[in-house]
Amino acid sequence: MRVADADHARLDPQARALIERIAAAGAAPLYTLAAPEARRAYRESRAALAAAPAHVEEIRELSIPGPAGALGARLYRPRSGEKSLPGVVYFHGGGFIYGDLDTHDAVCRGIAQSAPCAVVSVDYRLAPEHKFPAAVEDAFGATVWVAANSGALGIDPARLVVAGDSAGGNLAAVTALTARERGAPALAMQVLVYPTTDLAAESESVSRFGEGYLLTRESMRWMMRTYLRDERDAADWRASPLRAGNFSRLPPAYVLTAGFDPLHDEGKAYAERLMQAGVPVTYECLTGQVHGFLVMGGVIAAAGHAINRIVQAMRSLSRRSM
């Protein structure tokens, strides 16, 4: 059996069916569209693929003061006997270019209801209108604001988690690094779902899975060119957290990768770097999955499993029991 055949045999059947469905539709790749059109297409596709939204007791639209003006955000609170819940500041994926509060609504509802915890989803600034480090500044600023306003949000500041998928996983990792450098806010945990951690290098998994598994090498290159001011930014740890010089004294981490994801190797490498620095880490790989599956719970059952694993890791790795 050839390597490609062996790979195909390991691919989750639901992921394979989705890949075939998307290929048959013949839609233009997002990187060929203007940003507003790409965002609309991304939003529509995620709505079609999302899991049925879990019920939560309260959803509240928020306005967070950001470095360049107010940021939209959304608070999710489940029914709970606790007035002060663990809190998750969530950063959506979308290559730093698309994605919003609605594209990741089902994920945030799922985490909030399953934990139970309060989730604050952040609508950070997007490229190309707002280049690096705008998203980084917004992510950290929003986390500081949530910590400072934890009482009004019904969040226990001692159980504050940063989380995100893909580009959002990058922002969660960078926020944890920045919080350590600045001495606040204190974070109980970081949750990184197939994060992009090194925009300055191309791993073996990019070569192996960069075509035919939804996220392509060409789209990744386009995202990097669109997000960064110039190629020199890729070496900045705020863009490529794997290039940080020090990984000690960071909050415990849960890192989840997908076996058919071009970003698999850099996500795994980040988990290993944290472990080498003595940070408590739970690392898992869903070997049959593709990049982006977390927001595809309507067609890929593993998305629900991943949310359960995230919640279990939060309970076991955070500084206090969740």
Backbone as numpy.savetxt, mean C-alpha at the origin, in Angstrom:
# Nx Ny Nz CAx CAy CAz Cx Cy Cz
9.29 -29.62 -18.33 8.45 -28.42 -18.33 9.33 -27.18 -18.33
9.07 -26.22 -19.22 9.83 -25.00 -19.27 9.51 -24.11 -18.07
10.42 -23.15 -17.76 10.19 -22.26 -16.63 8.87 -21.52 -16.78
8.60 -21.00 -18.00 7.36 -20.26 -18.21 6.15 -21.14 -17.95
6.21 -22.41 -18.37 5.11 -23.33 -18.13 4.94 -23.60 -16.64
6.06 -23.77 -15.95 6.03 -24.00 -14.51 5.41 -22.80 -13.79
5.79 -21.58 -14.23 5.20 -20.38 -13.64 3.69 -20.38 -13.85
3.28 -20.67 -15.05 1.85 -20.64 -15.38 1.06 -21.63 -14.52
1.67 -22.76 -14.25 0.99 -23.77 -13.43 0.83 -23.30 -11.98
1.73 -22.45 -11.50 1.65 -21.98 -10.11 0.72 -20.79 -9.94
0.35 -20.14 -11.02 -0.49 -18.95 -10.96 -1.89 -19.31 -10.45
-2.37 -18.52 -9.50 -3.71 -18.74 -8.96 -4.74 -18.73 -10.09
-5.64 -19.72 -10.15 -6.60 -19.78 -11.26 -7.45 -18.53 -11.41
-7.81 -17.91 -10.29 -8.61 -16.69 -10.39 -7.78 -15.53 -10.95
-6.50 -15.46 -10.57 -5.62 -14.44 -11.14 -5.41 -14.69 -12.63
-5.25 -15.96 -13.02 -5.08 -16.30 -14.43 -6.30 -15.89 -15.24
-7.48 -16.16 -14.69 -8.72 -15.81 -15.39 -8.83 -14.30 -15.56
-8.41 -13.55 -14.56 -8.47 -12.10 -14.65 -7.50 -11.58 -15.71
-6.28 -12.12 -15.73 -5.31 -11.72 -16.74 -5.86 -11.97 -18.14
-6.47 -13.12 -18.35 -7.04 -13.46 -19.66 -8.21 -12.54 -20.01
-9.00 -12.21 -19.01 -10.15 -11.31 -19.23 -9.69 -9.91 -19.63
-8.66 -9.42 -18.95 -8.14 -8.08 -19.26 -7.50 -8.07 -20.64
-6.75 -9.13 -20.97 -6.11 -9.21 -22.29 -7.17 -9.23 -23.39
-8.25 -9.98 -23.18 -9.31 -10.07 -24.18 -10.04 -8.75 -24.38
-10.12 -7.94 -23.31 -10.81 -6.65 -23.41 -10.06 -5.67 -24.29
-8.72 -5.82 -24.33 -7.92 -4.98 -25.21 -7.89 -3.50 -24.85
-8.09 -3.18 -23.58 -8.06 -1.78 -23.16 -6.65 -1.21 -23.26
-6.56 0.09 -23.52 -5.26 0.74 -23.63 -4.57 0.74 -22.26
-3.26 0.47 -22.22 -2.54 0.54 -20.95 -2.67 1.93 -20.34
-2.73 1.99 -19.02 -2.92 3.28 -18.35 -1.81 4.26 -18.69
-0.59 3.76 -18.88 0.52 4.68 -19.12 0.45 5.36 -20.48
-0.47 4.93 -21.35 -0.65 5.58 -22.64 -1.71 6.68 -22.57
-2.36 6.84 -21.44 -3.44 7.81 -21.28 -2.97 9.05 -20.52
-3.65 10.16 -20.75 -3.41 11.35 -19.94 -3.83 11.06 -18.50
-3.23 11.75 -17.55 -3.45 11.45 -16.13 -4.94 11.43 -15.74
-5.74 12.43 -16.12 -7.16 12.38 -15.71 -7.88 11.15 -16.28
-7.58 10.81 -17.53 -8.23 9.65 -18.15 -7.74 8.36 -17.50
-6.44 8.28 -17.17 -5.89 7.10 -16.52 -6.52 6.91 -15.14
-6.72 8.00 -14.43 -7.32 7.91 -13.10 -8.77 7.43 -13.19
-9.48 7.93 -14.18 -10.86 7.50 -14.35 -10.93 6.01 -14.70
-10.05 5.56 -15.59 -10.03 4.15 -15.97 -9.64 3.26 -14.78
-8.68 3.71 -14.00 -8.25 2.95 -12.82 -9.40 2.85 -11.82
-10.09 3.99 -11.60 -11.20 3.99 -10.64 -12.32 3.05 -11.09
-12.64 3.10 -12.37 -13.71 2.24 -12.88 -13.34 0.76 -12.81
-12.08 0.44 -13.12 -11.66 -0.97 -13.07 -11.65 -1.49 -11.65
-11.23 -0.67 -10.71 -11.20 -1.12 -9.32 -12.61 -1.28 -8.77
-13.52 -0.44 -9.19 -14.91 -0.59 -8.75 -15.50 -1.90 -9.27
-15.12 -2.28 -10.48 -15.65 -3.51 -11.07 -15.07 -4.76 -10.42
-13.87 -4.64 -9.85 -13.17 -5.80 -9.31 -13.25 -5.90 -7.78
-13.71 -4.85 -7.12 -13.67 -4.78 -5.66 -14.63 -5.77 -5.00
-14.27 -6.15 -3.79 -15.16 -6.99 -2.98 -16.37 -6.19 -2.54
-17.43 -6.89 -2.17 -18.59 -6.22 -1.59 -18.15 -5.50 -0.33
-18.54 -4.25 -0.15 -18.04 -3.48 1.00 -18.57 -4.01 2.33
-17.66 -4.21 3.27 -18.05 -4.62 4.61 -18.75 -3.47 5.32
-19.69 -3.80 6.18 -20.40 -2.77 6.93 -19.52 -2.26 8.07
-19.45 -0.94 8.20 -18.82 -0.32 9.36 -19.82 0.65 9.98
-19.65 0.91 11.26 -20.63 1.72 11.99 -20.61 3.18 11.55
-19.41 3.71 11.28 -19.30 5.14 10.98 -18.30 5.36 9.85
-18.68 6.21 8.91 -17.76 6.71 7.88 -17.85 8.22 7.92
-16.70 8.87 8.10 -16.69 10.32 8.23 -15.65 10.92 7.28
-16.05 11.89 6.47 -15.12 12.59 5.60 -14.35 13.61 6.43
-13.04 13.64 6.24 -12.17 14.52 7.01 -11.42 15.48 6.09
-10.98 16.58 6.66 -10.08 17.50 5.98 -8.86 17.67 6.87
-7.70 17.27 6.34 -6.46 17.29 7.11 -5.57 18.40 6.58
-5.06 19.28 7.45 -4.14 20.31 6.96 -2.85 19.67 6.46
-2.51 19.92 5.21 -1.30 19.36 4.63 -0.27 20.43 4.36
0.92 20.04 3.94 2.01 21.00 3.70 1.67 22.02 2.62
0.78 21.65 1.69 0.44 22.55 0.58 -1.05 22.80 0.51
-1.75 22.62 1.61 -3.20 22.81 1.61 -3.92 21.60 2.17
-5.22 21.69 2.28 -6.01 20.64 2.91 -5.99 19.36 2.09
-5.91 18.23 2.79 -5.97 16.91 2.18 -7.30 16.26 2.54
-7.91 15.58 1.59 -9.08 14.80 1.91 -8.68 13.51 2.61
-9.52 13.03 3.47 -9.29 11.76 4.17 -10.64 11.21 4.58
-10.66 9.94 4.93 -11.92 9.29 5.30 -11.68 8.39 6.51
-12.48 8.58 7.53 -12.39 7.78 8.76 -13.43 6.67 8.72
-12.97 5.44 9.02 -13.84 4.28 9.12 -13.78 3.78 10.57
-14.93 3.65 11.20 -14.98 3.11 12.56 -16.03 1.99 12.61
-15.63 0.81 13.10 -16.58 -0.30 13.21 -17.37 -0.19 14.51
-18.42 -1.00 14.61 -19.12 -1.10 15.89 -18.18 -1.75 16.90
-18.00 -1.13 18.04 -17.07 -1.65 19.04 -17.43 -1.10 20.41
-17.15 -1.89 21.43 -17.37 -1.43 22.80 -16.27 -0.50 23.27
-15.16 -0.45 22.52 -14.04 0.42 22.89 -14.24 1.82 22.34
-14.05 2.83 23.20 -14.11 4.21 22.74 -12.81 4.60 22.04
-11.72 3.97 22.47 -10.41 4.28 21.91 -9.86 3.02 21.23
-9.90 3.02 19.91 -9.52 1.84 19.12 -8.09 1.96 18.58
-7.49 0.83 18.23 -6.27 0.92 17.44 -6.55 1.72 16.17
-5.54 2.42 15.68 -5.73 3.26 14.50 -4.78 2.87 13.38
-5.27 2.91 12.15 -4.46 2.64 10.96 -4.55 3.84 10.04
-3.40 4.43 9.71 -3.35 5.46 8.69 -3.00 4.74 7.39
-3.94 4.77 6.42 -3.79 3.96 5.21 -3.51 4.82 3.99
-2.49 4.39 3.21 -2.12 5.07 1.97 -2.41 4.14 0.79
-3.25 4.59 -0.12 -3.67 3.76 -1.25 -2.54 3.60 -2.27
-2.65 2.51 -3.05 -1.74 2.30 -4.15 -2.21 3.01 -5.40
-1.43 2.86 -6.49 -1.78 3.50 -7.75 -0.60 4.17 -8.42
0.61 3.71 -8.09 1.79 4.20 -8.79 2.11 5.65 -8.55
1.60 6.25 -7.48 1.79 7.66 -7.14 1.05 8.59 -8.12
0.27 8.01 -9.04 -0.35 8.79 -10.11 -1.87 8.70 -10.06
-2.41 7.54 -9.69 -3.85 7.37 -9.60 -4.20 6.63 -8.33
-5.50 6.38 -8.14 -5.98 5.85 -6.87 -6.52 6.98 -6.01
-7.50 6.65 -5.16 -8.11 7.65 -4.30 -8.83 6.96 -3.15
-9.61 7.70 -2.42 -10.32 7.12 -1.28 -11.31 6.05 -1.72
-11.91 6.22 -2.88 -12.92 5.26 -3.33 -12.30 3.97 -3.86
-11.15 4.04 -4.52 -10.56 2.83 -5.09 -10.16 1.83 -4.02
-9.90 2.32 -2.81 -9.47 1.43 -1.73 -10.47 1.38 -0.58
-11.71 1.79 -0.88 -12.75 1.80 0.14 -13.00 0.42 0.72
-13.11 -0.60 -0.14 -13.41 -1.95 0.35 -12.30 -2.49 1.23
-11.05 -2.17 0.88 -9.91 -2.62 1.69 -9.96 -1.99 3.07
-10.18 -0.67 3.12 -10.20 0.02 4.41 -11.38 -0.44 5.26
-12.53 -0.65 4.63 -13.68 -1.19 5.37 -13.35 -2.57 5.94
-12.71 -3.40 5.11 -12.39 -4.76 5.54 -11.46 -4.80 6.73
-10.43 -3.96 6.70 -9.48 -3.89 7.82 -10.18 -3.38 9.07
-10.95 -2.29 8.93 -11.63 -1.70 10.08 -12.58 -2.69 10.75
-13.35 -3.39 9.93 -14.35 -4.30 10.48 -13.71 -5.55 11.08
-12.65 -6.05 10.45 -12.05 -7.31 10.88 -11.18 -7.17 12.13
-10.55 -6.01 12.32 -9.56 -5.88 13.40 -10.13 -6.04 14.82
-11.12 -5.28 15.29 -11.63 -4.04 14.75 -10.69 -2.88 15.08
-10.67 -1.88 14.19 -9.83 -0.71 14.40 -10.42 0.46 13.63
-9.93 1.65 13.92 -10.30 2.83 13.15 -9.28 3.01 12.03
-9.75 3.26 10.84 -8.87 3.45 9.69 -9.06 4.86 9.15
-7.95 5.56 8.95 -7.98 6.86 8.29 -7.28 6.71 6.94
-8.05 6.77 5.87 -7.52 6.66 4.52 -7.19 8.06 4.02
-5.99 8.23 3.45 -5.46 9.56 3.11 -5.42 9.77 1.60
-5.98 10.88 1.15 -5.98 11.24 -0.27 -4.80 12.18 -0.54
-3.61 11.61 -0.60 -2.39 12.41 -0.79 -2.29 12.95 -2.21
-1.44 13.95 -2.41 -1.27 14.55 -3.73 -0.62 13.56 -4.71
-1.02 13.67 -5.98 -0.58 12.74 -7.01 0.25 13.43 -8.08
1.13 12.65 -8.70 1.90 13.09 -9.86 1.03 12.90 -11.11
1.30 13.61 -12.20 2.44 14.51 -12.42 2.23 15.92 -11.92
1.01 16.24 -11.48 0.77 17.60 -11.00 1.63 17.91 -9.78
1.85 16.89 -8.97 2.62 17.07 -7.73 3.70 16.00 -7.67
4.90 16.39 -8.01 6.02 15.46 -8.09 6.56 15.13 -6.69
7.38 14.06 -6.63 8.14 13.75 -5.41 8.85 15.01 -4.94
8.85 15.31 -3.62 8.37 14.48 -2.51 6.99 14.86 -1.98
6.10 15.39 -2.82 4.80 15.85 -2.34 4.04 14.75 -1.61
3.95 13.56 -2.20 3.21 12.47 -1.56 3.83 12.07 -0.23
5.15 12.08 -0.18 5.86 11.75 1.07 5.51 12.75 2.16
5.54 14.03 1.81 5.23 15.07 2.79 3.79 14.96 3.28
2.87 14.67 2.36 1.47 14.52 2.75 1.26 13.31 3.66
1.92 12.20 3.33 1.75 10.98 4.13 2.23 11.20 5.56
3.40 11.79 5.70 3.92 12.03 7.05 3.07 13.07 7.78
2.71 14.14 7.08 1.89 15.17 7.72 0.55 14.64 8.19
-0.07 13.77 7.39 -1.34 13.19 7.79 -1.19 12.30 9.02
-0.09 11.55 9.08 0.15 10.68 10.23 0.35 11.50 11.49
1.10 12.59 11.39 1.29 13.49 12.53 -0.06 14.03 13.00
-0.90 14.42 12.04 -2.20 14.99 12.38 -3.08 13.96 13.07
-3.11 12.73 12.56 -3.92 11.69 13.19 -3.46 11.44 14.62
-2.15 11.38 14.82 -1.62 11.17 16.18 -2.03 12.32 17.10
-1.95 13.55 16.60 -2.27 14.72 17.42 -3.76 14.83 17.71
-4.58 14.27 16.83 -6.04 14.36 16.99 -6.67 13.02 17.33
-5.86 12.13 17.90 -6.33 10.78 18.17 -7.54 10.75 19.09
-7.58 11.64 20.07 -8.71 11.67 20.99 -10.02 11.93 20.28
-10.03 12.94 19.39 -11.24 13.29 18.66 -11.64 12.20 17.66
-10.67 11.43 17.20 -10.93 10.37 16.24 -11.27 9.04 16.91
-11.13 8.99 18.24 -11.38 7.74 18.96 -10.31 6.71 18.72
-9.06 7.18 18.61 -7.91 6.30 18.35 -6.96 6.32 19.53
-6.48 5.15 19.89 -5.47 5.02 20.93 -4.11 5.35 20.31
-3.46 6.45 20.70 -2.20 6.84 20.07 -1.07 5.85 20.29
-1.21 4.97 21.31 -0.20 3.95 21.55 -0.36 2.76 20.61
-1.44 2.74 19.84 -1.68 1.64 18.90 -1.91 2.20 17.49
-1.00 3.03 17.06 -1.13 3.68 15.76 -0.25 2.97 14.73
-0.85 2.59 13.61 -0.21 1.80 12.56 -0.22 2.61 11.26
0.86 2.52 10.48 0.84 3.04 9.12 0.80 1.84 8.17
0.01 1.96 7.10 -0.18 0.83 6.19 -0.42 1.34 4.79
-0.14 0.48 3.81 -0.42 0.83 2.44 -0.04 -0.29 1.50
-0.55 -0.21 0.27 -0.23 -1.21 -0.74 0.46 -0.53 -1.92
1.45 -1.21 -2.49 2.16 -0.74 -3.67 2.81 0.61 -3.39
2.43 1.67 -4.13 2.97 3.00 -3.83 2.64 3.41 -2.40
1.46 3.00 -1.93 1.10 3.29 -0.55 1.96 2.56 0.46
2.43 1.35 0.10 3.38 0.64 0.95 4.70 1.38 1.03
5.12 1.95 -0.09 6.30 2.81 -0.11 6.12 3.97 0.87
4.98 4.65 0.80 4.73 5.81 1.67 4.66 5.41 3.14
4.10 4.24 3.43 4.05 3.77 4.82 5.46 3.51 5.34
6.31 2.87 4.52 7.69 2.59 4.94 8.45 3.89 5.16
8.30 4.84 4.24 9.01 6.12 4.35 8.50 6.92 5.55
7.20 6.84 5.82 6.65 7.52 6.99 7.24 6.96 8.28
7.39 5.63 8.35 7.99 5.02 9.54 9.44 5.48 9.70
10.18 5.53 8.61 11.57 6.00 8.67 11.63 7.47 9.10
10.75 8.28 8.56 10.74 9.71 8.89 10.36 9.94 10.34
9.37 9.19 10.83 8.95 9.32 12.22 10.10 8.97 13.16
10.87 7.95 12.81 12.04 7.60 13.64 13.05 8.74 13.61
13.32 9.30 12.45 14.31 10.38 12.33 13.89 11.61 13.12
12.60 11.91 13.14 12.12 13.12 13.80 11.69 12.88 15.23
11.67 11.62 15.66 11.35 11.31 17.04 9.87 11.25 17.35
9.01 11.39 16.36 7.55 11.34 16.54 6.89 11.35 15.16
5.67 10.84 15.11 4.90 10.20 16.18 5.37 8.76 16.41
5.05 8.25 17.58 5.38 6.86 17.89 4.42 5.96 17.11
4.98 4.97 16.43 4.18 4.04 15.64 4.29 2.64 16.21
3.15 1.96 16.29 3.14 0.60 16.82 3.54 -0.42 15.78
3.36 -0.08 14.49 3.58 -1.08 13.45 3.54 -0.43 12.08
4.13 -1.12 11.10 4.00 -0.74 9.69 3.54 -1.97 8.91
2.56 -1.78 8.03 2.02 -2.85 7.20 2.30 -2.49 5.75
3.10 -3.31 5.08 3.57 -3.02 3.73 3.12 -4.14 2.79
2.17 -3.84 1.93 1.62 -4.84 1.01 2.21 -4.61 -0.37
2.88 -5.61 -0.89 3.67 -5.54 -2.14 4.20 -4.13 -2.39
5.04 -3.65 -1.46 5.51 -2.26 -1.58 6.58 -2.10 -2.66
6.60 -0.92 -3.26 7.75 -0.54 -4.08 8.78 0.10 -3.16
9.97 -0.45 -3.14 10.97 0.02 -2.17 12.26 0.52 -2.81
12.44 0.29 -4.13 13.67 0.74 -4.77 13.39 1.15 -6.22
13.23 2.46 -6.43 12.98 2.97 -7.77 14.27 3.10 -8.57
15.41 2.84 -7.93 16.70 3.06 -8.58 17.29 1.79 -9.18
16.64 0.66 -9.03 17.22 -0.60 -9.51 16.14 -1.48 -10.10
16.56 -2.46 -10.89 15.64 -3.41 -11.49 16.02 -4.81 -11.01
15.12 -5.45 -10.30 15.40 -6.75 -9.70 15.13 -7.88 -10.69
15.49 -9.09 -10.27 15.25 -10.27 -11.10 13.77 -10.51 -11.31
12.94 -10.17 -10.30 11.50 -10.39 -10.46 10.90 -9.44 -11.49
11.50 -8.27 -11.69 11.04 -7.38 -12.76 11.30 -8.03 -14.11
12.49 -8.60 -14.26 12.83 -9.28 -15.51 11.92 -10.48 -15.77
11.59 -11.20 -14.71 10.82 -12.44 -14.86 9.33 -12.21 -15.04
8.79 -11.21 -14.31 7.33 -11.03 -14.30 6.91 -9.66 -14.84
7.80 -8.99 -15.54 7.51 -7.64 -16.02 6.65 -7.57 -17.26
6.13 -8.69 -17.69 5.23 -8.71 -18.84 4.27 -9.88 -18.66
2.98 -9.62 -18.83 1.99 -10.68 -18.79 1.34 -10.94 -17.45
1.67 -10.13 -16.42 1.10 -10.36 -15.09 0.53 -9.06 -14.51
-0.13 -8.28 -15.33 -0.83 -7.04 -15.00 0.12 -5.85 -14.85
0.99 -5.84 -13.87 1.96 -4.75 -13.74 3.15 -5.05 -14.65
3.44 -4.13 -15.57 4.51 -4.38 -16.54 5.72 -3.49 -16.29
6.84 -3.93 -16.82 8.08 -3.16 -16.72 7.90 -1.77 -17.33
7.24 -1.70 -18.49 7.06 -0.42 -19.15 6.23 0.54 -18.32
5.15 0.02 -17.69 4.32 0.89 -16.86 5.08 1.35 -15.62
5.94 0.50 -15.07 6.75 0.88 -13.92 7.72 2.00 -14.28
8.33 1.90 -15.43 9.26 2.94 -15.87 8.53 4.27 -16.07
7.32 4.18 -16.63 6.52 5.39 -16.82 6.14 6.01 -15.48
5.74 5.19 -14.52 5.39 5.71 -13.20 6.57 6.42 -12.56
7.76 5.83 -12.68 8.94 6.44 -12.08 9.24 7.79 -12.73
9.17 7.84 -14.07 9.42 9.11 -14.76 8.38 10.17 -14.40
7.16 9.73 -14.18 6.07 10.66 -13.88 6.14 11.16 -12.44
6.51 10.28 -11.53 6.53 10.62 -10.10 7.75 11.45 -9.71
8.91 11.07 -10.20 10.15 11.72 -9.78 10.41 13.00 -10.57
11.12 13.93 -9.95 11.49 15.16 -10.64 12.53 14.89 -11.71
13.48 14.03 -11.39 14.46 13.53 -12.36 15.02 12.24 -11.80
15.84 11.56 -12.58 16.30 10.22 -12.21 17.14 10.21 -10.94
17.72 11.35 -10.57 18.53 11.39 -9.35 17.69 11.15 -8.10
16.39 11.50 -8.15 15.52 11.29 -7.00 15.40 9.81 -6.63
15.62 8.91 -7.58 15.46 7.48 -7.32 16.42 6.98 -6.25
17.54 7.68 -6.06 18.52 7.27 -5.05 18.20 7.82 -3.66
17.23 8.71 -3.56 16.81 9.31 -2.30 15.99 8.27 -1.53
16.32 8.03 -0.26 15.60 7.00 0.50 14.13 7.33 0.67
13.75 8.60 0.53 12.34 8.96 0.63 11.55 8.48 -0.59
12.26 8.22 -1.68 11.64 7.61 -2.86 11.88 6.11 -2.90
13.05 5.70 -2.43 13.48 4.30 -2.45 13.90 3.90 -1.03
12.95 3.57 -0.16 13.31 3.32 1.25 14.31 2.18 1.44
14.44 1.28 0.46 15.44 0.22 0.58 16.85 0.81 0.62
17.01 2.05 0.18 18.32 2.70 0.16 18.60 3.52 1.40
17.73 3.42 2.40 18.01 4.09 3.68 19.26 3.52 4.31
19.99 4.33 5.02 21.25 3.87 5.60 21.10 3.12 6.91
19.95 3.25 7.57 19.78 2.68 8.90 18.35 2.17 9.03
18.21 0.89 9.38 16.89 0.28 9.53 16.58 -0.10 10.98
17.42 0.32 11.89 17.19 -0.01 13.30 16.14 0.91 13.90
15.60 0.49 15.03 14.64 1.28 15.82 13.39 1.66 15.03
13.01 0.80 14.10 11.77 1.01 13.37 10.66 0.14 13.98
9.40 0.50 13.76 8.30 -0.30 14.34 8.22 -1.67 13.70
7.68 -2.64 14.41 7.48 -3.98 13.84 6.75 -3.89 12.50
7.03 -4.87 11.64 6.50 -4.81 10.28 5.82 -6.11 9.87
4.77 -5.95 9.10 4.19 -7.07 8.36 4.38 -6.73 6.88
5.08 -7.59 6.16 5.35 -7.37 4.75 4.75 -8.53 3.96
3.88 -8.19 3.02 3.21 -9.20 2.19 3.57 -8.95 0.73
4.06 -9.98 0.06 4.37 -9.87 -1.37 3.54 -10.87 -2.16
3.59 -10.73 -3.49 2.89 -11.63 -4.39 3.92 -12.32 -5.28
3.74 -13.61 -5.51 4.74 -14.40 -6.21 4.95 -14.03 -7.66
3.93 -13.49 -8.34 4.03 -13.12 -9.74 4.08 -11.61 -9.94
4.61 -10.93 -8.96 4.69 -9.47 -8.95 6.10 -9.03 -9.33
6.27 -8.12 -10.28 7.61 -7.57 -10.54 8.25 -6.95 -9.30
7.43 -6.50 -8.34 7.96 -5.88 -7.12 8.27 -6.90 -6.03
8.09 -8.18 -6.31 8.30 -9.20 -5.29 9.67 -9.09 -4.62
10.73 -9.02 -5.41 12.08 -9.09 -4.85 12.40 -7.90 -3.96
11.96 -6.70 -4.35 12.29 -5.54 -3.53 11.46 -5.51 -2.25
10.24 -6.05 -2.29 9.47 -6.17 -1.05 10.11 -7.14 -0.09
10.54 -8.30 -0.62 11.22 -9.28 0.22 12.54 -8.73 0.75
13.27 -8.01 -0.10 14.55 -7.44 0.34 14.35 -6.44 1.47
13.25 -5.69 1.42 13.00 -4.73 2.50 12.71 -5.45 3.81
11.93 -6.52 3.74 11.66 -7.31 4.95 12.97 -7.85 5.52
13.84 -8.35 4.66 15.12 -8.89 5.11 16.00 -7.82 5.73
15.99 -6.62 5.15 16.80 -5.54 5.70 16.30 -5.16 7.09
15.00 -5.13 7.29 14.44 -4.84 8.60 14.85 -5.92 9.60
14.74 -7.18 9.20 15.10 -8.29 10.09 16.56 -8.22 10.49
17.43 -7.92 9.54 18.87 -7.82 9.81 19.17 -6.72 10.82
18.30 -5.70 10.87 18.49 -4.60 11.81 17.83 -4.86 13.15
17.25 -6.05 13.32 16.65 -6.41 14.60 15.20 -5.99 14.76
14.55 -5.59 13.67 13.14 -5.20 13.73 12.28 -6.47 13.66
11.29 -6.61 14.54 10.38 -7.77 14.43 9.59 -7.70 13.12
9.66 -8.76 12.34 9.02 -8.78 11.02 8.28 -10.09 10.82
7.07 -10.00 10.30 6.39 -11.16 9.73 6.36 -10.94 8.23
6.99 -11.85 7.49 7.03 -11.76 6.03 6.26 -12.93 5.44
5.38 -12.63 4.51 4.63 -13.69 3.82 4.56 -13.37 2.34
4.52 -14.42 1.53 4.34 -14.28 0.10 3.18 -15.17 -0.33
2.21 -14.58 -1.00 1.15 -15.38 -1.62 1.66 -15.76 -3.00
2.18 -16.96 -3.12 3.01 -17.34 -4.26 2.27 -17.34 -5.59
0.96 -17.53 -5.57 0.21 -17.61 -6.82 -0.40 -16.30 -7.27
-0.10 -15.22 -6.54 -0.81 -13.97 -6.79 -0.02 -12.95 -7.61
-0.76 -11.96 -8.11 -0.23 -10.90 -8.95 -0.30 -9.58 -8.21
0.42 -8.60 -8.72 0.40 -7.27 -8.12 -1.01 -6.69 -8.18
-1.41 -6.04 -7.09 -2.69 -5.36 -7.05 -3.86 -6.19 -6.59
-3.64 -7.46 -6.25 -4.78 -8.35 -5.97 -5.58 -7.91 -4.76
-4.99 -7.13 -3.84 -5.69 -6.75 -2.61 -6.97 -5.98 -2.90
-7.00 -5.20 -3.98 -8.19 -4.42 -4.30 -9.08 -5.12 -5.33
-8.85 -6.41 -5.51 -9.62 -7.19 -6.49 -10.42 -8.30 -5.82
-10.89 -8.03 -4.61 -11.56 -9.05 -3.83 -12.85 -9.58 -4.42
-13.41 -8.88 -5.40 -14.62 -9.37 -6.04 -14.37 -10.52 -6.99
-13.11 -10.68 -7.44 -12.78 -11.75 -8.38 -11.63 -12.62 -7.91
-10.87 -12.16 -6.90 -9.76 -12.94 -6.36 -9.98 -13.13 -4.86
-10.31 -14.34 -4.47 -10.66 -14.62 -3.07 -9.49 -14.38 -2.13
-8.26 -14.49 -2.62 -7.09 -14.30 -1.77 -7.02 -12.90 -1.18
-7.73 -11.94 -1.77 -7.75 -10.59 -1.20 -8.33 -10.61 0.21
-9.41 -11.34 0.39 -10.00 -11.45 1.72 -9.08 -12.15 2.68
-8.39 -13.18 2.20 -7.42 -13.88 3.04 -6.30 -12.93 3.46
-5.86 -12.08 2.54 -4.78 -11.15 2.85 -5.21 -10.15 3.92
-6.45 -9.68 3.85 -6.92 -8.76 4.88 -6.94 -9.45 6.24
-7.35 -10.71 6.28 -7.32 -11.46 7.54 -5.89 -11.61 8.06
-4.94 -11.86 7.16 -3.54 -12.00 7.57 -2.99 -10.67 8.08
-3.37 -9.57 7.46 -2.95 -8.26 7.93 -3.44 -8.03 9.35
-4.69 -8.33 9.59 -5.28 -8.13 10.92 -4.60 -9.02 11.94
-4.36 -10.28 11.60 -3.67 -11.18 12.53 -2.28 -10.68 12.86
-1.57 -10.18 11.86 -0.22 -9.67 12.10 -0.26 -8.43 12.98
-1.25 -7.57 12.77 -1.39 -6.39 13.62 -1.58 -6.79 15.07
-2.35 -7.82 15.27 -2.60 -8.27 16.65 -1.35 -8.84 17.30
-0.54 -9.54 16.53 0.62 -10.22 17.11 1.87 -9.37 17.19
2.00 -8.37 16.29 3.25 -7.61 16.22 3.18 -6.23 16.86
1.99 -5.67 16.99 1.92 -4.33 17.55 2.33 -4.35 19.02
2.67 -3.21 19.54 3.21 -3.13 20.89 2.20 -3.51 21.96
0.93 -3.30 21.68 -0.13 -3.72 22.59 -1.09 -4.58 21.82
-1.77 -5.50 22.51 -2.70 -6.40 21.84 -3.82 -5.61 21.18
-4.14 -6.00 19.92 -5.22 -5.36 19.21 -6.43 -6.29 19.22
